[in-house]
Amino acid sequence: MARYKALVDAFAARIRSGALAPGARLPTHRRLAADHGIAVVTATRVYTELETMGLVSREQGRGTFVRDLAVPAGLGVDQHVVAADAVDLNFNYPSLPGQTDLLRQALRDLATSGDLEALLRYQPHRGRPADRAAVARHLRRRGVVADPSRVLIVSGAQHGLAVVCLAALKPGDVVAVDPLTYPGFKALALSLGLDLVPVADADALGRLCERRPVRAVYTMPTLHNPLGTVMPLASRAVLAELAHRHDLLLIEDGSYAYLEPDPPAPLAALAPERTVYVSGLSKSVATGLRVGFLAAPPALVASLERAIRLTTWNTPALSTVIACRWLEDGTVDDLEARKRVDAAARQDVARSELDGLGPIGHPSSYFTWLPLPEDARADRLAATLGRSRISVTTAEPFSVASPAPQALRLALGSTDLESLRTSLRTVRRVVLEDAFQ
């Protein structure tokens, strides 16, 4: 069984990486069996599995060929295409009743106050002083004490990550990450030629630093995506000490940190001279409000400002004004508190409906990690769920190590509670049916 799984994983990895090009003919069943010392029936099972995953196609009388589509659409967050009638457990865009009315009122208030003409002009690249001060006060409530001169406003957290990489890293730089990490950072690293190396813990990071010139660490210490873990304070202190010893830049992603009601001190508080804190309002307020922020060491501010100028010049003035007003008047704090309650209710549903399957999730997180049984194939299950009009994500987009674990990441924040409950029951049924095939 282990040999069969290893062959499936090896072929899948080579197909997805492009080592086996679309249209390539694979060895015959008998040749595969002879080359790897397995029975022909096992070789047939390997190809059947790859076909079920959508990676190969079999043509009668001709053989088995690599398909043009490496990963079926909708199985990863980088390919977020969900049919209108499908339930989206792939991507999180949590919203609460009344948020549209909040925006409507904010626009009315803005229309009758202030210098609207100023919003039609270019803004300072890193944000107006008053707006940066509002963000600094918000960050202090998260434990990030940053003078407004160290704050930069960006067009969402993803843009913030891009700005940090453009300003502080260069192609070929080694960046340590968790074995499972945010797909947006993986895609960014690929585009910029960064070398991502997975490390499981501080000991592994220390050994890596002894072998290779590590430049930075990207981490989500509070509400890790996709696992929902919170790094203990002692581990954060060790990481901060390693960063000091090896001169590492720490890129701290706090996008989901608002969901933890009592978090340990952020890395930006433990090592402010070498940490860039990255966050935004996409998850805590609304995904369409593309306002994010950085808190950075003084030595990096000028370089980060140049990267903002090169990419977006400045954040959209209208969005920034609304966001900063909501930061100041308590709207953001209120939405974050309500979303913690909402996420906790959804986690309760997930734990109930997936009981016995071993779901992993923070008590107030908008996502659940579902490890699969030993013989399960995540791609096959995701394709089956897709045919039931339920979109989920496999571990593949999150995995830096190879092969990716067999697991599903279930986003809980993009559908109503009753649809979520019904969909998770279907997930449970499909996983259990697969286990008994």
Rosetta blueprint (number, residue, H / E / L):
1 M L
2 A H
3 R H
4 Y H
5 K H
6 A H
7 L H
8 V H
9 D H
10 A H
11 F H
12 A H
13 A H
14 R H
15 I H
16 R H
17 S H
18 G L
19 A L
20 L L
21 A L
22 P L
23 G L
24 A L
25 R E
26 L L
27 P L
28 T L
29 H H
30 R H
31 R H
32 L H
33 A H
34 A H
35 D H
36 H H
37 G L
38 I L
39 A L
40 V H
41 V H
42 T H
43 A H
44 T H
45 R H
46 V H
47 Y H
48 T H
49 E H
50 L H
51 E H
52 T H
53 M L
54 G L
55 L L
56 V E
57 S E
58 R E
59 E E
60 Q L
61 G L
62 R L
63 G E
64 T E
65 F E
66 V E
67 R L
68 D L
69 L L
70 A L
71 V L
72 P L
73 A L
74 G L
75 L L
76 G L
77 V H
78 D H
79 Q H
80 H L
81 V L
82 V L
83 A L
84 A L
85 D L
86 A L
87 V E
88 D E
89 L L
90 N L
91 F L
92 N L
93 Y L
94 P L
95 S L
96 L L
97 P L
98 G L
99 Q H
100 T H
101 D H
102 L H
103 L H
104 R H
105 Q H
106 A H
107 L H
108 R H
109 D H
110 L H
111 A H
112 T L
113 S L
114 G L
115 D L
116 L H
117 E H
118 A H
119 L H
120 L H
121 R L
122 Y L
123 Q L
124 P L
125 H L
126 R L
127 G L
128 R L
129 P H
130 A H
131 D H
132 R H
133 A H
134 A H
135 V H
136 A H
137 R H
138 H H
139 L H
140 R H
141 R L
142 R L
143 G L
144 V L
145 V L
146 A L
147 D L
148 P H
149 S H
150 R H
151 V E
152 L E
153 I E
154 V E
155 S L
156 G L
157 A H
158 Q H
159 H H
160 G H
161 L H
162 A H
163 V H
164 V H
165 C H
166 L H
167 A H
168 A H
169 L L
170 K L
171 P L
172 G L
173 D L
174 V E
175 V E
176 A E
177 V E
178 D L
179 P L
180 L E
181 T L
182 Y L
183 P H
184 G H
185 F H
186 K H
187 A H
188 L H
189 A H
190 L H
191 S H
192 L H
193 G L
194 L L
195 D E
196 L E
197 V E
198 P E
199 V L
200 A L
201 D L
202 A H
203 D H
204 A H
205 L H
206 G H
207 R H
208 L H
209 C H
210 E H
211 R H
212 R L
213 P L
214 V E
215 R E
216 A E
217 V E
218 Y E
219 T E
220 M L
221 P L
222 T E
223 L L
224 H L
225 N L
226 P L
227 L L
228 G L
229 T L
230 V E
231 M L
232 P L
233 L H
234 A H
235 S H
236 R H
237 A H
238 V H
239 L H
240 A H
241 E H
242 L H
243 A H
244 H H
245 R H
246 H H
247 D L
248 L L
249 L E
250 L E
251 I E
252 E E
253 D E
254 G L
255 S L
256 Y L
257 A H
258 Y H
259 L H
260 E L
261 P L
262 D L
263 P L
264 P L
265 A L
266 P L
267 L H
268 A H
269 A H
270 L H
271 A L
272 P H
273 E H
274 R H
275 T E
276 V E
277 Y E
278 V E
279 S E
280 G E
281 L L
282 S L
283 K L
284 S L
285 V L
286 A L
287 T L
288 G L
289 L L
290 R L
291 V L
292 G E
293 F E
294 L E
295 A E
296 A L
297 P L
298 P H
299 A H
300 L H
301 V H
302 A H
303 S H
304 L H
305 E H
306 R H
307 A H
308 I H
309 R H
310 L H
311 T H
312 T L
313 W L
314 N L
315 T L
316 P L
317 A H
318 L H
319 S H
320 T H
321 V H
322 I H
323 A H
324 C H
325 R H
326 W H
327 L H
328 E H
329 D H
330 G L
331 T H
332 V H
333 D H
334 D H
335 L H
336 E H
337 A H
338 R H
339 K H
340 R H
341 V H
342 D H
343 A H
344 A H
345 A H
346 R H
347 Q H
348 D H
349 V H
350 A H
351 R H
352 S H
353 E H
354 L L
355 D L
356 G L
357 L L
358 G L
359 P L
360 I E
361 G L
362 H L
363 P L
364 S L
365 S L
366 Y L
367 F E
368 T E
369 W E
370 L E
371 P E
372 L L
373 P L
374 E L
375 D L
376 A L
377 R L
378 A H
379 D H
380 R H
381 L H
382 A H
383 A H
384 T H
385 L H
386 G H
387 R H
388 S L
389 R L
390 I E
391 S E
392 V L
393 T E
394 T E
395 A L
396 E L
397 P L
398 F L
399 S E
400 V L
401 A L
402 S L
403 P L
404 A L
405 P L
406 Q L
407 A E
408 L E
409 R E
410 L E
411 A E
412 L L
413 G L
414 S L
415 T L
416 D L
417 L H
418 E H
419 S H
420 L H
421 R H
422 T H
423 S H
424 L H
425 R H
426 T H
427 V H
428 R H
429 R H
430 V H
431 V H
432 L H
433 E H
434 D H
435 A H
436 F L
437 Q L
